[in-house]
Amino acid sequence: MTSKKRDFLKFTDLTLDEHLGLFRRAAVLKKARRERRCVNTMNGRTLTMIFEKASTRTRLSFEAAMLQLGGSCIDLSAGNSQMSRGEPLPDTARVTGRYCDVVMMRTFADARIEEFAAHCEVPVINGLTDGGHPVQILTDLFTIEEKLGSVKGKTLAFIGDTASNMGRSFTRAAPIFGYQLKLASPKGYHPADDVVVPAKGFVTLLSDPKEAAKGADVVITDVWTSMGQEAESKQRLAELGAYQVNPDLMKLAQKHALFLHCLPAHREEEVTASVIDGPQSVVWDEAENRLHVQKALLEYLVLENERRQE
């Protein structure tokens, strides 16, 4: 008997227990990697990666994850496929689902990946869209729990363009994990009400970056100009200039506070080199953890889907 497959298109697609289960499994897989022990849970399975946005960490981490689990990986860049010549997205999705066991898609509009997933018979993972970056938030929360223990009850400060896909994803995750999130942005750079209202009681919108950083357990930022916003770069630099994460701002946070950045980073714009390369920064552990968390996610979605089809 078959049943509906599971996708991971947004952070709320999984429950708290499922997220925590992924964290536990990611820790096991990370230890196995450090000890050079082979894990072959994806033997005979294939991941197709569809890129409509440029990528470094997403491509490297997903491909390495699948290969290290004994599976295989296909890189399908949109520009080198029939999608660039106008093939309907549902047709591409139907065919791709017949060739592989799981798909990771990195694209622009959320509606595009939702349409793809609706017509693909295997699990689809959001590798990044304009509306969210759930695999990165999964990684960031795993990194926080690895360093500081449970994120529940802790205070996270996101400073800069909090309407970004990262800001929206942290907002959606707050009521699930029970942390307090302070979003510090100038006017026009906070997430919309449809993102903030469901997180009421867990999210505070601020204009003062110092107020956000004060007492925080984790300080987070991201680039001020994301892919597709290049024409706005000069305006964004001017409007966000006062929201740089620098040593003075970090001093307002807890002494044990971590600094997170999903990368790529523009040093001396959203963050100074002294912070991102300093002792409170865990960005390289954060980047590595993409590999281990995504291994756990691939296992969970693929093996659960197989069980559902039995």
Contacts in CASP RR format, 6 or more apart in sequence:
PFRMAT RR
TARGET T0000
AUTHOR 0000-0000-0000
METHOD contacts of the structure
MODEL  1
MTSKKRDFLKFTDLTLDEHLGLFRRAAVLKKARRERRCVNTMNGRTLTMI
FEKASTRTRLSFEAAMLQLGGSCIDLSAGNSQMSRGEPLPDTARVTGRYC
DVVMMRTFADARIEEFAAHCEVPVINGLTDGGHPVQILTDLFTIEEKLGS
VKGKTLAFIGDTASNMGRSFTRAAPIFGYQLKLASPKGYHPADDVVVPAK
GFVTLLSDPKEAAKGADVVITDVWTSMGQEAESKQRLAELGAYQVNPDLM
KLAQKHALFLHCLPAHREEEVTASVIDGPQSVVWDEAENRLHVQKALLEY
LVLENERRQE
1 310 0 8 1.000
2 308 0 8 1.000
2 309 0 8 1.000
3 308 0 8 1.000
3 309 0 8 1.000
4 308 0 8 1.000
5 121 0 8 1.000
5 122 0 8 1.000
5 123 0 8 1.000
5 305 0 8 1.000
5 308 0 8 1.000
6 13 0 8 1.000
6 123 0 8 1.000
6 301 0 8 1.000
6 304 0 8 1.000
6 305 0 8 1.000
6 308 0 8 1.000
7 13 0 8 1.000
7 117 0 8 1.000
7 123 0 8 1.000
7 124 0 8 1.000
7 125 0 8 1.000
7 301 0 8 1.000
8 14 0 8 1.000
8 123 0 8 1.000
8 124 0 8 1.000
8 125 0 8 1.000
8 126 0 8 1.000
8 134 0 8 1.000
8 135 0 8 1.000
8 297 0 8 1.000
8 301 0 8 1.000
9 110 0 8 1.000
9 113 0 8 1.000
9 114 0 8 1.000
9 117 0 8 1.000
9 124 0 8 1.000
9 125 0 8 1.000
9 126 0 8 1.000
9 134 0 8 1.000
10 110 0 8 1.000
10 126 0 8 1.000
10 132 0 8 1.000
10 134 0 8 1.000
10 169 0 8 1.000
10 172 0 8 1.000
11 134 0 8 1.000
11 137 0 8 1.000
11 138 0 8 1.000
11 169 0 8 1.000
11 172 0 8 1.000
11 173 0 8 1.000
11 176 0 8 1.000
12 172 0 8 1.000
12 176 0 8 1.000
13 134 0 8 1.000
14 22 0 8 1.000
15 176 0 8 1.000
16 176 0 8 1.000
16 177 0 8 1.000
18 300 0 8 1.000
19 138 0 8 1.000
19 141 0 8 1.000
19 176 0 8 1.000
19 177 0 8 1.000
21 296 0 8 1.000
22 138 0 8 1.000
22 142 0 8 1.000
22 293 0 8 1.000
22 296 0 8 1.000
22 297 0 8 1.000
22 300 0 8 1.000
23 141 0 8 1.000
23 142 0 8 1.000
23 145 0 8 1.000
23 293 0 8 1.000
23 296 0 8 1.000
25 295 0 8 1.000
25 296 0 8 1.000
25 299 0 8 1.000
25 300 0 8 1.000
26 142 0 8 1.000
26 289 0 8 1.000
26 292 0 8 1.000
26 293 0 8 1.000
26 295 0 8 1.000
26 296 0 8 1.000
27 146 0 8 1.000
27 292 0 8 1.000
29 39 0 8 1.000
29 292 0 8 1.000
29 295 0 8 1.000
29 296 0 8 1.000
30 289 0 8 1.000
30 292 0 8 1.000
32 38 0 8 1.000
32 39 0 8 1.000
33 68 0 8 1.000
33 291 0 8 1.000
33 292 0 8 1.000
38 70 0 8 1.000
39 68 0 8 1.000
39 69 0 8 1.000
39 70 0 8 1.000
39 295 0 8 1.000
40 69 0 8 1.000
40 70 0 8 1.000
40 71 0 8 1.000
41 69 0 8 1.000
41 70 0 8 1.000
41 299 0 8 1.000
41 303 0 8 1.000
42 66 0 8 1.000
42 69 0 8 1.000
42 70 0 8 1.000
42 71 0 8 1.000
42 298 0 8 1.000
42 299 0 8 1.000
42 302 0 8 1.000
43 69 0 8 1.000
43 70 0 8 1.000
43 71 0 8 1.000
44 70 0 8 1.000
44 71 0 8 1.000
44 72 0 8 1.000
45 66 0 8 1.000
45 71 0 8 1.000
45 72 0 8 1.000
45 100 0 8 1.000
45 101 0 8 1.000
45 102 0 8 1.000
45 302 0 8 1.000
46 66 0 8 1.000
46 71 0 8 1.000
46 72 0 8 1.000
46 73 0 8 1.000
46 74 0 8 1.000
46 99 0 8 1.000
46 100 0 8 1.000
46 101 0 8 1.000
46 102 0 8 1.000
47 62 0 8 1.000
47 63 0 8 1.000
47 66 0 8 1.000
47 71 0 8 1.000
47 72 0 8 1.000
47 73 0 8 1.000
47 74 0 8 1.000
47 100 0 8 1.000
47 101 0 8 1.000
47 102 0 8 1.000
47 103 0 8 1.000
47 104 0 8 1.000
47 298 0 8 1.000
48 73 0 8 1.000
48 74 0 8 1.000
48 76 0 8 1.000
48 96 0 8 1.000
48 97 0 8 1.000
48 99 0 8 1.000
48 100 0 8 1.000
48 102 0 8 1.000
48 103 0 8 1.000
48 104 0 8 1.000
49 59 0 8 1.000
49 62 0 8 1.000
49 63 0 8 1.000
49 73 0 8 1.000
49 74 0 8 1.000
49 75 0 8 1.000
49 76 0 8 1.000
49 103 0 8 1.000
49 104 0 8 1.000
49 105 0 8 1.000
49 106 0 8 1.000
50 76 0 8 1.000
50 77 0 8 1.000
50 78 0 8 1.000
50 96 0 8 1.000
50 103 0 8 1.000
50 104 0 8 1.000
50 105 0 8 1.000
50 106 0 8 1.000
50 107 0 8 1.000
50 116 0 8 1.000
51 59 0 8 1.000
51 75 0 8 1.000
51 76 0 8 1.000
51 77 0 8 1.000
51 78 0 8 1.000
51 106 0 8 1.000
52 78 0 8 1.000
52 83 0 8 1.000
52 105 0 8 1.000
52 106 0 8 1.000
52 107 0 8 1.000
52 108 0 8 1.000
52 112 0 8 1.000
53 106 0 8 1.000
53 107 0 8 1.000
53 108 0 8 1.000
53 128 0 8 1.000
53 227 0 8 1.000
54 227 0 8 1.000
55 106 0 8 1.000
55 128 0 8 1.000
56 263 0 8 1.000
56 264 0 8 1.000
57 262 0 8 1.000
57 263 0 8 1.000
57 287 0 8 1.000
57 290 0 8 1.000
58 104 0 8 1.000
58 106 0 8 1.000
58 127 0 8 1.000
58 128 0 8 1.000
58 135 0 8 1.000
58 290 0 8 1.000
59 75 0 8 1.000
61 290 0 8 1.000
61 291 0 8 1.000
61 294 0 8 1.000
62 73 0 8 1.000
62 104 0 8 1.000
62 127 0 8 1.000
62 294 0 8 1.000
62 298 0 8 1.000
63 73 0 8 1.000
63 75 0 8 1.000
64 291 0 8 1.000
65 291 0 8 1.000
65 292 0 8 1.000
65 294 0 8 1.000
65 295 0 8 1.000
65 298 0 8 1.000
66 72 0 8 1.000
66 73 0 8 1.000
66 298 0 8 1.000
67 73 0 8 1.000
68 291 0 8 1.000
68 295 0 8 1.000
69 295 0 8 1.000
69 298 0 8 1.000
69 299 0 8 1.000
74 99 0 8 1.000
74 100 0 8 1.000
76 96 0 8 1.000
78 84 0 8 1.000
78 107 0 8 1.000
81 87 0 8 1.000
81 92 0 8 1.000
82 92 0 8 1.000
83 89 0 8 1.000
83 92 0 8 1.000
89 112 0 8 1.000
89 115 0 8 1.000
89 116 0 8 1.000
89 119 0 8 1.000
90 115 0 8 1.000
90 116 0 8 1.000
90 118 0 8 1.000
90 119 0 8 1.000
92 116 0 8 1.000
93 115 0 8 1.000
93 116 0 8 1.000
93 117 0 8 1.000
93 118 0 8 1.000
93 119 0 8 1.000
93 120 0 8 1.000
94 119 0 8 1.000
94 120 0 8 1.000
94 121 0 8 1.000
96 103 0 8 1.000
96 120 0 8 1.000
97 103 0 8 1.000
97 120 0 8 1.000
97 121 0 8 1.000
97 122 0 8 1.000
98 121 0 8 1.000
100 122 0 8 1.000
101 122 0 8 1.000
101 123 0 8 1.000
101 302 0 8 1.000
101 305 0 8 1.000
102 122 0 8 1.000
102 123 0 8 1.000
102 124 0 8 1.000
102 125 0 8 1.000
102 298 0 8 1.000
102 301 0 8 1.000
102 302 0 8 1.000
102 305 0 8 1.000
103 116 0 8 1.000
103 120 0 8 1.000
103 122 0 8 1.000
103 123 0 8 1.000
103 124 0 8 1.000
103 125 0 8 1.000
104 124 0 8 1.000
104 125 0 8 1.000
104 127 0 8 1.000
105 113 0 8 1.000
105 116 0 8 1.000
105 124 0 8 1.000
105 125 0 8 1.000
105 126 0 8 1.000
105 127 0 8 1.000
106 127 0 8 1.000
106 128 0 8 1.000
106 129 0 8 1.000
107 113 0 8 1.000
107 116 0 8 1.000
107 128 0 8 1.000
107 129 0 8 1.000
108 129 0 8 1.000
108 130 0 8 1.000
108 228 0 8 1.000
109 129 0 8 1.000
109 130 0 8 1.000
110 129 0 8 1.000
110 130 0 8 1.000
110 131 0 8 1.000
110 132 0 8 1.000
112 129 0 8 1.000
113 124 0 8 1.000
113 126 0 8 1.000
113 129 0 8 1.000
116 124 0 8 1.000
117 124 0 8 1.000
122 302 0 8 1.000
122 305 0 8 1.000
123 301 0 8 1.000
123 302 0 8 1.000
123 305 0 8 1.000
125 135 0 8 1.000
125 297 0 8 1.000
125 298 0 8 1.000
125 301 0 8 1.000
126 132 0 8 1.000
126 133 0 8 1.000
126 134 0 8 1.000
126 135 0 8 1.000
127 133 0 8 1.000
127 134 0 8 1.000
127 135 0 8 1.000
128 135 0 8 1.000
128 136 0 8 1.000
128 165 0 8 1.000
129 165 0 8 1.000
130 165 0 8 1.000
131 165 0 8 1.000
131 168 0 8 1.000
131 169 0 8 1.000
132 165 0 8 1.000
132 166 0 8 1.000
132 168 0 8 1.000
132 169 0 8 1.000
133 165 0 8 1.000
133 166 0 8 1.000
133 169 0 8 1.000
133 262 0 8 1.000
134 169 0 8 1.000
135 290 0 8 1.000
135 293 0 8 1.000
135 294 0 8 1.000
135 297 0 8 1.000
136 166 0 8 1.000
136 169 0 8 1.000
136 262 0 8 1.000
136 290 0 8 1.000
137 166 0 8 1.000
137 169 0 8 1.000
137 170 0 8 1.000
137 172 0 8 1.000
137 173 0 8 1.000
138 293 0 8 1.000
138 297 0 8 1.000
139 286 0 8 1.000
139 289 0 8 1.000
139 290 0 8 1.000
139 293 0 8 1.000
139 294 0 8 1.000
140 170 0 8 1.000
140 220 0 8 1.000
140 260 0 8 1.000
140 262 0 8 1.000
140 286 0 8 1.000
141 151 0 8 1.000
141 173 0 8 1.000
141 177 0 8 1.000
142 289 0 8 1.000
142 292 0 8 1.000
142 293 0 8 1.000
143 258 0 8 1.000
143 260 0 8 1.000
143 282 0 8 1.000
143 285 0 8 1.000
143 286 0 8 1.000
143 289 0 8 1.000
144 151 0 8 1.000
144 154 0 8 1.000
144 156 0 8 1.000
144 217 0 8 1.000
144 218 0 8 1.000
144 258 0 8 1.000
144 260 0 8 1.000
145 151 0 8 1.000
146 285 0 8 1.000
146 289 0 8 1.000
147 258 0 8 1.000
147 282 0 8 1.000
147 285 0 8 1.000
148 154 0 8 1.000
148 217 0 8 1.000
148 218 0 8 1.000
148 256 0 8 1.000
148 258 0 8 1.000
151 177 0 8 1.000
151 178 0 8 1.000
151 179 0 8 1.000
152 177 0 8 1.000
152 178 0 8 1.000
152 179 0 8 1.000
153 178 0 8 1.000
153 179 0 8 1.000
153 180 0 8 1.000
154 179 0 8 1.000
154 180 0 8 1.000
154 217 0 8 1.000
154 218 0 8 1.000
155 179 0 8 1.000
155 180 0 8 1.000
155 181 0 8 1.000
155 182 0 8 1.000
155 215 0 8 1.000
155 216 0 8 1.000
155 217 0 8 1.000
155 218 0 8 1.000
156 170 0 8 1.000
156 174 0 8 1.000
156 179 0 8 1.000
156 180 0 8 1.000
156 181 0 8 1.000
156 182 0 8 1.000
156 216 0 8 1.000
156 217 0 8 1.000
156 218 0 8 1.000
156 220 0 8 1.000
157 181 0 8 1.000
157 182 0 8 1.000
157 184 0 8 1.000
157 212 0 8 1.000
157 213 0 8 1.000
157 216 0 8 1.000
157 218 0 8 1.000
157 219 0 8 1.000
157 220 0 8 1.000
157 253 0 8 1.000
158 166 0 8 1.000
158 167 0 8 1.000
158 170 0 8 1.000
158 181 0 8 1.000
158 182 0 8 1.000
158 183 0 8 1.000
158 184 0 8 1.000
158 212 0 8 1.000
158 220 0 8 1.000
158 221 0 8 1.000
159 184 0 8 1.000
159 185 0 8 1.000
159 209 0 8 1.000
159 212 0 8 1.000
159 213 0 8 1.000
159 219 0 8 1.000
159 220 0 8 1.000
159 221 0 8 1.000
159 243 0 8 1.000
159 245 0 8 1.000
159 249 0 8 1.000
160 184 0 8 1.000
160 185 0 8 1.000
160 189 0 8 1.000
160 209 0 8 1.000
160 221 0 8 1.000
160 222 0 8 1.000
160 224 0 8 1.000
160 240 0 8 1.000
160 243 0 8 1.000
160 270 0 8 1.000
161 167 0 8 1.000
161 185 0 8 1.000
161 189 0 8 1.000
161 222 0 8 1.000
161 224 0 8 1.000
161 226 0 8 1.000
161 236 0 8 1.000
161 240 0 8 1.000
162 171 0 8 1.000
162 183 0 8 1.000
162 184 0 8 1.000
162 185 0 8 1.000
162 189 0 8 1.000
162 190 0 8 1.000
162 191 0 8 1.000
163 185 0 8 1.000
163 188 0 8 1.000
163 189 0 8 1.000
163 190 0 8 1.000
163 191 0 8 1.000
163 192 0 8 1.000
164 222 0 8 1.000
164 226 0 8 1.000
165 226 0 8 1.000
166 220 0 8 1.000
166 222 0 8 1.000
166 262 0 8 1.000
167 183 0 8 1.000
167 191 0 8 1.000
167 222 0 8 1.000
168 191 0 8 1.000
168 195 0 8 1.000
170 181 0 8 1.000
170 220 0 8 1.000
171 181 0 8 1.000
171 183 0 8 1.000
171 191 0 8 1.000
171 195 0 8 1.000
171 196 0 8 1.000
171 199 0 8 1.000
171 203 0 8 1.000
172 195 0 8 1.000
172 198 0 8 1.000
172 199 0 8 1.000
174 180 0 8 1.000
174 181 0 8 1.000
174 199 0 8 1.000
174 202 0 8 1.000
174 203 0 8 1.000
175 198 0 8 1.000
175 199 0 8 1.000
175 201 0 8 1.000
175 202 0 8 1.000
178 202 0 8 1.000
179 202 0 8 1.000
180 202 0 8 1.000
180 203 0 8 1.000
180 204 0 8 1.000
181 199 0 8 1.000
181 202 0 8 1.000
181 203 0 8 1.000
181 204 0 8 1.000
182 203 0 8 1.000
182 204 0 8 1.000
182 206 0 8 1.000
182 211 0 8 1.000
182 212 0 8 1.000
182 216 0 8 1.000
183 190 0 8 1.000
183 191 0 8 1.000
183 203 0 8 1.000
183 204 0 8 1.000
183 205 0 8 1.000
183 206 0 8 1.000
183 212 0 8 1.000
184 206 0 8 1.000
184 207 0 8 1.000
184 208 0 8 1.000
184 209 0 8 1.000
184 211 0 8 1.000
184 212 0 8 1.000
184 213 0 8 1.000
184 243 0 8 1.000
185 205 0 8 1.000
185 206 0 8 1.000
185 207 0 8 1.000
185 240 0 8 1.000
185 243 0 8 1.000
186 207 0 8 1.000
186 239 0 8 1.000
186 240 0 8 1.000
186 242 0 8 1.000
186 243 0 8 1.000
187 207 0 8 1.000
189 239 0 8 1.000
189 240 0 8 1.000
190 196 0 8 1.000
190 205 0 8 1.000
196 203 0 8 1.000
196 205 0 8 1.000
206 212 0 8 1.000
209 242 0 8 1.000
209 243 0 8 1.000
209 245 0 8 1.000
209 249 0 8 1.000
210 249 0 8 1.000
210 252 0 8 1.000
213 219 0 8 1.000
213 245 0 8 1.000
213 249 0 8 1.000
213 250 0 8 1.000
213 252 0 8 1.000
213 253 0 8 1.000
214 252 0 8 1.000
214 253 0 8 1.000
215 252 0 8 1.000
215 253 0 8 1.000
215 254 0 8 1.000
215 257 0 8 1.000
216 252 0 8 1.000
216 253 0 8 1.000
216 254 0 8 1.000
216 257 0 8 1.000
217 253 0 8 1.000
217 254 0 8 1.000
217 256 0 8 1.000
217 257 0 8 1.000
217 258 0 8 1.000
218 257 0 8 1.000
218 258 0 8 1.000
218 259 0 8 1.000
218 260 0 8 1.000
219 245 0 8 1.000
219 249 0 8 1.000
219 250 0 8 1.000
219 253 0 8 1.000
219 257 0 8 1.000
219 258 0 8 1.000
219 259 0 8 1.000
219 260 0 8 1.000
220 259 0 8 1.000
220 260 0 8 1.000
220 261 0 8 1.000
221 243 0 8 1.000
221 245 0 8 1.000
221 261 0 8 1.000
221 270 0 8 1.000
221 271 0 8 1.000
222 261 0 8 1.000
222 262 0 8 1.000
222 270 0 8 1.000
223 264 0 8 1.000
223 265 0 8 1.000
223 266 0 8 1.000
223 269 0 8 1.000
223 270 0 8 1.000
224 233 0 8 1.000
224 236 0 8 1.000
224 237 0 8 1.000
224 240 0 8 1.000
224 241 0 8 1.000
224 266 0 8 1.000
224 269 0 8 1.000
224 270 0 8 1.000
225 232 0 8 1.000
225 233 0 8 1.000
225 236 0 8 1.000
225 237 0 8 1.000
229 236 0 8 1.000
237 269 0 8 1.000
240 270 0 8 1.000
241 269 0 8 1.000
243 270 0 8 1.000
244 268 0 8 1.000
244 269 0 8 1.000
244 270 0 8 1.000
244 271 0 8 1.000
244 272 0 8 1.000
245 259 0 8 1.000
245 270 0 8 1.000
245 271 0 8 1.000
245 272 0 8 1.000
245 275 0 8 1.000
246 271 0 8 1.000
246 272 0 8 1.000
246 274 0 8 1.000
246 275 0 8 1.000
247 272 0 8 1.000
247 274 0 8 1.000
247 275 0 8 1.000
250 257 0 8 1.000
250 259 0 8 1.000
250 275 0 8 1.000
250 280 0 8 1.000
257 280 0 8 1.000
258 280 0 8 1.000
258 281 0 8 1.000
258 282 0 8 1.000
259 271 0 8 1.000
259 275 0 8 1.000
259 276 0 8 1.000
259 278 0 8 1.000
259 280 0 8 1.000
259 281 0 8 1.000
259 282 0 8 1.000
259 283 0 8 1.000
260 282 0 8 1.000
260 283 0 8 1.000
260 286 0 8 1.000
261 270 0 8 1.000
261 271 0 8 1.000
261 276 0 8 1.000
261 281 0 8 1.000
261 283 0 8 1.000
261 286 0 8 1.000
262 286 0 8 1.000
263 283 0 8 1.000
263 287 0 8 1.000
265 271 0 8 1.000
265 276 0 8 1.000
265 283 0 8 1.000
267 273 0 8 1.000
267 276 0 8 1.000
275 281 0 8 1.000
276 283 0 8 1.000
END
